[in-house]
Amino acid sequence: MPLAMMKVGERARVTVVTGGDSVKKHLGSLGFVPGVVVSIVQVMNGSMILGVQESRIAVNEDLARRIMVEAA
């Protein structure tokens, strides 16, 4: 399921990142790679603040829909 469908407080494991090479490279550089567990910290106006490893990262809804996850 797309990361954009997750709710605040939930944790999910990244399974695949979809999109063009530049999108995959960008999200990969932010830490969104298969196997990584992310937590949903806040959702506001379609944007999400996510806990990834030891960082908090904000992504818009379009990018969140490109990150496929499973429950962690």
HUCORRA-V160514 format. One line per field, one symbol per residue. burial: 1 if it has 16 or more other ideal C-beta (glycine too) atoms within 10 Angstrom, else 0. A space follows every 10 residues. Layout:
burial: ???
This chain:
burial: 0011010000 0101001000 0001001001 0100010111 0010000101 0100001010 0011011010 00
